[in-house]
Amino acid sequence: MSHISQIVLNDANLPPPTPEIEQERRVAMFDLMEENSFTLPQRDERPVPEGPYKLGLAIREKRLVFDVATEADEKAAEFHLSLSPFRQVVKDYFQICKSYFDAVKSAAPSQIETIDMARRGIHNEGARILQERLEGKAEVDDDTARRLFTLICVLHFGG
């Protein structure tokens, strides 16, 4: 599989993130650059530009925009996804993250672990939705989908 070699979040018009959201973003970006899989499938019998790819993520007109280019900055693909399927899982994810960040400060380890397991479950659900929405547009593995979902949450937080 090919991969993402560079990722840019277009968050210029969004409010500044909280320290916790900024930390989530940094970790997701670092992990994505360390390891990911991202492939553009054959469409309409046109040749598929080879990766690695540069990926731009943005929210425009209430749609999630994937702007994919080759390393030579040639347009490889652009697709827009409705944010509607993500709304509830993003909301749930932020609520559980808030509970987790609060729990880390004072809760017992068993409570923190329980909340973290719930957080991972919601995160996995968001990644699954992303993979479904990307079907026919891009192929990503589970870990890449999880990290991209985190970045979608970061963008959604500001939007």
PyMOL commands that set and color helices and strands:
alter all, ss='L'
color gray80, all
select helices_A, chain A and resi 19-34+84-106+109-134+142-158
alter helices_A, ss='H'
color red, helices_A
select strands_A, chain A and resi 4-10+38-39+53-60+63-70+75-82+139-140
alter strands_A, ss='S'
color yellow, strands_A
deselect
rebuild
show_as cartoon
